[in-house]
């Protein structure tokens, strides 16, 4: 089965839905946040898909960590997710505007899902000690200095 792409990330914190999928946006403007599923095509090649661990990707993290314990786009299937806030939607052009998305310009979008607190918000969670200091919410992530967290 071929992977279906429904749109792409544009510059300036927006993404465009292909014209044949624009009707699927009906009602999405009622949600303040969306989950965007995207394909990290910039790092998709057979050699990178074989990487199973990473050497110290996080400044305060362990010296080596399994790739599935990271949010790295380098993975067996470079599928990534981002939760975004919806600033506005141009239904005629099929463009959703947000304040921040952590994907490269031109990145293919695989799917969009509405954010539901009843299934997407975790009240009690556990993170490793090396994650101390991360922002507590998506709204604070856009202004967070990620260079203090990652080693790249």
N, C-alpha and C positions, 0 to 999 in steps of 0.2 A: 504494500500500500504506500502511495506517495504521501509525503508530508504536505499538508495544506497550509498555506500562509494566507492570512486574511488582511494583512496590511504591513506597514513598516513604520519605524521610528523616524520622525523628521527632526531636524534641528530645532532649537528654541523650545525644548520641552513640550513637544507635541507628537502625536502619531496619527497617521492617516490610514483609514480603513479603505480597502479596495472597493471600487464602485459596486461590484456585485454583492457585497456584504453590508452596504450602507443601511439597508432596510432592517438588518438585525440590530441596529442601534436604537430602534424604537423603544422608548421607556427608560433608557439607560441614564437619561438626564435627571432622573429622580434619585440617583445615588450620589453621595458625596465622594465615595472612594471606589476604586475598581482594582481588581487583580489582573495584571497583564502578564500573560505567558508568552515568552519570546525565545527565539533560537539564537544562540551566541555564534552566529555564522562566521564572525571574524576569527574565531579560534577553533573552527571545526575542520579537523583533518585527522586521518587515521592514527598518526603518531601521538597527537595530543589526547585522543580518546583512550589511549592505553595507559595514561598516567593515573596511578592509583593512590599516590601519596604526594605530599608537597613538603618541601623543606622550609620550615619557619615562615609561613606566609603572614603571620600576625606578630607584631612586635613583642607582645607579652604572651604569645602562645607557646605551645610546645615546639621542640626542635623539629619534629616531624609529625604530620597529621594525615589521616586518611582523607582522600578527596571528598568522600561523602559526608565528612564532618566539617566541610567548608561550604561557603557560598560561591566558590570559584566557578567561572564558566567552563573551566577545563574539567571535563567529566566524560564518562562513557557516552552519554547523550547530552550535549550542551543545551539543555532546556533550563531556562531561568524564569524566575517570577519576580515581579515588582508590584507592590501595593502603591497606588498613586492617588493623589487627590484630584478631583475634577474641577478645574477652574472654569471651563466653558466647553461647549460642543458646537461645532458648525456642522449641522446635519446635511446641508447641501453639499459640502465638500467632503464630509466624512472625516473630519478632523477633531480629535479630542485634545484639549489643552490642559496641561498640568504644571505644577510648580517644579517638579523634579522627577526624572526617571533615570535609572542607572544603566542605560544601554546606549550603544553607539548609534550615531546617525545612519540610517539605512537598515538597521537590524530588523529582520522579519518578525512580525507578530503572529503567533500561532492561535491565540485565543484571548478573550476578555471575559472576565466573570465579575459579577457584582460582589462587593465586600459586604458580608453579613456578620455582625458581631457575634451572633449566636453560634456560628460555626468557625469563624476566623480569628476571634479574640480569645486568647488564653489568659485566664485570671491568675492562675498559679503555675509558674514555669521555673525551670532550672537552666542556668547557663554556666559554662566553665568560668573559673575565676579570671582567666585572661580576657574575658568579655566585659569585665567591670569598666564602667565609664562610657559604654555605648549609649547612644540616645535611647530614650524610653518610648519614643513614638516616631512614626513616619514623618510627622510635621517637623520634628527637630533634625531629621537626617539630612535635609538639603543644606543646612548651615553647619553641619558637623565637620570638623577637620579630619577627614578620613586618612590623611597622611600620617597621623599619629597612631593609627590602628594597623595599617598594612605595611609590609616591607617591600612594596614595589611602587 
